[in-house]
Amino acid sequence: MPPPSASPILNTPNILTMLRIAAIPLMAALLTSPTRSAGFWAAIVFSLASITDWLDGYLARRMGIVTVFGKFLDPIADKLIVTAALIMILPFGRAPAWMVLVIIGREIIITGLRGIASSEGIVIQASDLGKFKTIFQIVAILGLLLHFSYNWFFGMEHPLLHANMHNVGMFFLWIATVLTVWSGMDYLFRFIRVIAR
């Protein structure tokens, strides 16, 4: 595997990461409208962006293309699109402001701690809690973007065949918020232990 500095910036994984960032203005523009169709297409954009999050990491490992630029940009892209989606749905009352504040605040704090650790040459690996947090955040945001009730079975009328996506989104947002606090505290304690050595 080539060292990070040997790989060009414009490789497939990095291009996918940059496309994820480029999708943010499109998603934000769609979310200026509270309509069903706008939320649906915003959810499609968010879904595609989330898929590229997995895909760029997979390709970087598979192709042996790991760059300093990619390591820097990939987590920022993830935080930007999650933050943008949550902020854009706030005016429509689709998510409690305090939950959005907790999620965004955690990301700012942990990013700052990672920067401090990095400046000291210390690497604190992400835990599984952080990965689960991200998964639940993505599912929650998709539900909140879709927001309305949907019949997923082609017109068949039965209460069990309908899903209120706002309720689905809120269910997962509660879990994501708990995991956000939990994973944030876990990282903070690990950071303190390493720095205190």
Contacts in CASP RR format, 6 or more apart in sequence:
PFRMAT RR
TARGET T0000
AUTHOR 0000-0000-0000
METHOD contacts of the structure
MODEL  1
MPPPSASPILNTPNILTMLRIAAIPLMAALLTSPTRSAGFWAAIVFSLAS
ITDWLDGYLARRMGIVTVFGKFLDPIADKLIVTAALIMILPFGRAPAWMV
LVIIGREIIITGLRGIASSEGIVIQASDLGKFKTIFQIVAILGLLLHFSY
NWFFGMEHPLLHANMHNVGMFFLWIATVLTVWSGMDYLFRFIRVIAR
1 64 0 8 1.000
1 66 0 8 1.000
2 64 0 8 1.000
2 65 0 8 1.000
4 66 0 8 1.000
4 67 0 8 1.000
4 68 0 8 1.000
4 71 0 8 1.000
5 67 0 8 1.000
5 68 0 8 1.000
7 64 0 8 1.000
7 65 0 8 1.000
7 66 0 8 1.000
7 67 0 8 1.000
8 67 0 8 1.000
9 67 0 8 1.000
9 69 0 8 1.000
11 63 0 8 1.000
11 65 0 8 1.000
11 67 0 8 1.000
12 56 0 8 1.000
12 59 0 8 1.000
12 63 0 8 1.000
12 65 0 8 1.000
13 56 0 8 1.000
13 57 0 8 1.000
13 59 0 8 1.000
13 60 0 8 1.000
13 63 0 8 1.000
13 65 0 8 1.000
13 70 0 8 1.000
14 56 0 8 1.000
14 67 0 8 1.000
14 69 0 8 1.000
14 70 0 8 1.000
14 73 0 8 1.000
16 52 0 8 1.000
16 55 0 8 1.000
16 56 0 8 1.000
16 59 0 8 1.000
17 52 0 8 1.000
17 56 0 8 1.000
17 70 0 8 1.000
17 73 0 8 1.000
17 74 0 8 1.000
17 77 0 8 1.000
18 73 0 8 1.000
18 77 0 8 1.000
19 49 0 8 1.000
19 52 0 8 1.000
20 49 0 8 1.000
20 52 0 8 1.000
20 53 0 8 1.000
20 56 0 8 1.000
20 77 0 8 1.000
20 78 0 8 1.000
20 81 0 8 1.000
21 73 0 8 1.000
21 76 0 8 1.000
21 77 0 8 1.000
21 80 0 8 1.000
21 81 0 8 1.000
23 45 0 8 1.000
23 46 0 8 1.000
23 48 0 8 1.000
23 49 0 8 1.000
23 81 0 8 1.000
24 49 0 8 1.000
24 80 0 8 1.000
24 81 0 8 1.000
24 84 0 8 1.000
26 45 0 8 1.000
27 42 0 8 1.000
27 45 0 8 1.000
27 46 0 8 1.000
27 49 0 8 1.000
27 81 0 8 1.000
27 84 0 8 1.000
27 85 0 8 1.000
27 88 0 8 1.000
28 84 0 8 1.000
28 88 0 8 1.000
30 38 0 8 1.000
30 39 0 8 1.000
30 41 0 8 1.000
30 42 0 8 1.000
30 45 0 8 1.000
31 38 0 8 1.000
31 39 0 8 1.000
31 42 0 8 1.000
31 85 0 8 1.000
31 88 0 8 1.000
31 89 0 8 1.000
31 145 0 8 1.000
32 38 0 8 1.000
32 88 0 8 1.000
33 39 0 8 1.000
34 92 0 8 1.000
36 147 0 8 1.000
36 148 0 8 1.000
39 145 0 8 1.000
39 146 0 8 1.000
39 147 0 8 1.000
40 145 0 8 1.000
40 146 0 8 1.000
42 85 0 8 1.000
42 88 0 8 1.000
42 145 0 8 1.000
43 142 0 8 1.000
43 143 0 8 1.000
43 145 0 8 1.000
43 146 0 8 1.000
46 81 0 8 1.000
46 85 0 8 1.000
46 138 0 8 1.000
46 141 0 8 1.000
46 142 0 8 1.000
46 145 0 8 1.000
47 142 0 8 1.000
49 81 0 8 1.000
50 81 0 8 1.000
50 138 0 8 1.000
53 74 0 8 1.000
53 77 0 8 1.000
53 78 0 8 1.000
56 74 0 8 1.000
57 74 0 8 1.000
59 65 0 8 1.000
60 66 0 8 1.000
60 70 0 8 1.000
75 111 0 8 1.000
78 134 0 8 1.000
79 107 0 8 1.000
79 111 0 8 1.000
82 103 0 8 1.000
82 107 0 8 1.000
82 137 0 8 1.000
82 138 0 8 1.000
82 141 0 8 1.000
83 104 0 8 1.000
83 107 0 8 1.000
85 141 0 8 1.000
85 144 0 8 1.000
85 145 0 8 1.000
86 95 0 8 1.000
86 100 0 8 1.000
86 103 0 8 1.000
86 104 0 8 1.000
86 141 0 8 1.000
87 100 0 8 1.000
87 104 0 8 1.000
89 95 0 8 1.000
89 144 0 8 1.000
89 145 0 8 1.000
90 97 0 8 1.000
90 100 0 8 1.000
92 147 0 8 1.000
94 144 0 8 1.000
94 147 0 8 1.000
94 166 0 8 1.000
95 144 0 8 1.000
95 170 0 8 1.000
95 173 0 8 1.000
99 173 0 8 1.000
99 174 0 8 1.000
99 177 0 8 1.000
102 177 0 8 1.000
102 180 0 8 1.000
102 181 0 8 1.000
103 137 0 8 1.000
103 176 0 8 1.000
103 177 0 8 1.000
103 180 0 8 1.000
106 180 0 8 1.000
106 181 0 8 1.000
106 183 0 8 1.000
106 184 0 8 1.000
109 184 0 8 1.000
109 188 0 8 1.000
110 184 0 8 1.000
110 187 0 8 1.000
110 188 0 8 1.000
113 124 0 8 1.000
113 187 0 8 1.000
113 188 0 8 1.000
113 191 0 8 1.000
114 124 0 8 1.000
116 191 0 8 1.000
117 123 0 8 1.000
117 124 0 8 1.000
117 191 0 8 1.000
117 194 0 8 1.000
117 195 0 8 1.000
120 195 0 8 1.000
122 194 0 8 1.000
122 195 0 8 1.000
124 187 0 8 1.000
124 190 0 8 1.000
124 191 0 8 1.000
124 194 0 8 1.000
126 187 0 8 1.000
127 183 0 8 1.000
127 186 0 8 1.000
127 187 0 8 1.000
127 190 0 8 1.000
129 179 0 8 1.000
129 182 0 8 1.000
129 183 0 8 1.000
129 184 0 8 1.000
129 186 0 8 1.000
130 179 0 8 1.000
130 183 0 8 1.000
132 179 0 8 1.000
132 183 0 8 1.000
133 176 0 8 1.000
133 179 0 8 1.000
133 180 0 8 1.000
133 182 0 8 1.000
133 183 0 8 1.000
136 172 0 8 1.000
136 173 0 8 1.000
136 175 0 8 1.000
136 176 0 8 1.000
136 179 0 8 1.000
137 173 0 8 1.000
137 176 0 8 1.000
137 180 0 8 1.000
139 169 0 8 1.000
139 172 0 8 1.000
139 176 0 8 1.000
140 169 0 8 1.000
140 170 0 8 1.000
140 171 0 8 1.000
140 172 0 8 1.000
140 173 0 8 1.000
140 175 0 8 1.000
140 176 0 8 1.000
141 169 0 8 1.000
141 173 0 8 1.000
142 169 0 8 1.000
143 165 0 8 1.000
143 166 0 8 1.000
143 168 0 8 1.000
143 169 0 8 1.000
143 172 0 8 1.000
144 165 0 8 1.000
144 166 0 8 1.000
144 169 0 8 1.000
144 170 0 8 1.000
144 173 0 8 1.000
146 165 0 8 1.000
146 166 0 8 1.000
147 165 0 8 1.000
147 166 0 8 1.000
148 164 0 8 1.000
148 165 0 8 1.000
148 166 0 8 1.000
149 162 0 8 1.000
149 163 0 8 1.000
149 164 0 8 1.000
149 165 0 8 1.000
150 162 0 8 1.000
150 163 0 8 1.000
150 165 0 8 1.000
151 157 0 8 1.000
151 161 0 8 1.000
151 162 0 8 1.000
152 161 0 8 1.000
152 162 0 8 1.000
152 163 0 8 1.000
153 161 0 8 1.000
155 161 0 8 1.000
END
